[in-house]
């Protein structure tokens, strides 16, 4: 990420989250910054810069937080399905 002001970064992150509905974690990964920086930018700093934009982002972050347990459960389910499939595949190929 090129050097831009903190205010510009907060606005850029906000627009990205609104457009993609991405999580703080994936936004941080995309922009190469920490989760705490993203969170501080869109929660605290943005509120002072652009309260309307901050409200839109807050709604998405709240939605993501509400869905977090579902994503975690799905990830666990997929992990164990993959392990089961890998095990079955290796058993078939070893015979």
C-alpha positions as a printed Julia matrix, in Angstrom:
95×3 Matrix{Float64}:
   0.0     0.0    0.0
   1.52    3.33  -1.03
   2.0     6.06   1.53
  -1.27    7.94   2.03
  -2.63    9.89   4.94
  -4.4     8.11   7.76
  -7.67    9.88   6.86
  -7.42    8.78   3.22
  -6.64    5.24   4.31
  -9.65    5.14   6.63
 -11.94    6.3    3.81
 -10.37    3.85   1.34
 -10.83    0.95   3.76
 -14.41    1.99   4.44
 -15.31    2.06   0.76
 -13.65   -1.32   0.25
 -15.57   -2.91   3.13
 -18.86   -1.4    1.94
 -18.34   -2.57  -1.66
 -17.13   -6.08  -0.85
 -18.73   -6.69   2.56
 -15.37   -8.15   3.55
 -14.33   -8.83   7.12
 -11.71   -6.82   8.99
  -9.34   -9.79   8.71
  -9.61  -10.15   4.94
  -9.48   -6.38   4.45
  -6.27   -6.24   6.5
  -4.79   -9.04   4.43
  -5.79   -7.35   1.16
  -4.18   -4.03   2.15
  -1.18   -5.52   3.94
  -1.9    -3.91   7.3
  -2.89   -5.27  10.7
  -6.44   -6.1   11.76
  -6.16   -3.62  14.62
  -5.2    -0.84  12.2
  -8.2    -1.59   9.98
 -10.49   -1.73  12.99
  -9.15    1.53  14.47
  -9.4     3.28  11.08
 -12.98    2.28  10.33
 -14.31    2.39  13.89
 -12.62    5.35  15.57
 -10.93    7.55  13.0
 -13.66    7.32  10.37
 -16.28    8.38  12.9
 -14.51   11.74  13.2
 -13.83   12.08   9.47
 -17.15   10.94   7.98
 -19.85    9.79  10.45
 -22.26    8.72   7.7
 -19.67    6.47   6.07
 -18.7     5.15   9.51
 -22.32    4.16  10.15
 -22.47    2.2    6.89
 -19.27    0.35   7.73
 -20.47   -0.34  11.29
 -23.6    -2.04   9.91
 -21.46   -4.36   7.77
 -19.04   -5.09  10.61
 -21.97   -5.89  12.92
 -23.43   -8.2   10.27
 -20.05   -9.94   9.86
 -19.76  -10.32  13.63
 -23.23  -11.85  13.83
 -22.31  -14.36  11.12
 -18.89  -15.18  12.58
 -20.03  -18.31  14.4
 -21.61  -19.63  11.19
 -18.4   -19.09   9.21
 -16.39  -20.85  11.91
 -18.77  -23.79  11.96
 -18.69  -24.08   8.18
 -14.89  -23.95   8.13
 -14.72  -26.76  10.7
 -17.24  -28.83   8.75
 -15.29  -28.41   5.52
 -12.02  -29.27   7.27
 -13.36  -32.58   8.54
 -15.05  -33.41   5.23
 -11.75  -32.83   3.46
  -9.9   -35.02   5.97
 -12.5   -37.77   5.51
 -12.26  -37.55   1.72
  -8.44  -37.58   1.84
  -8.52  -40.64   4.09
 -10.96  -42.47   1.8
  -8.89  -41.56  -1.25
  -5.67  -42.86   0.31
  -7.42  -46.11   1.37
  -8.67  -46.69  -2.19
  -5.25  -46.04  -3.71
  -3.36  -48.25  -1.23
  -5.4   -51.35  -2.14
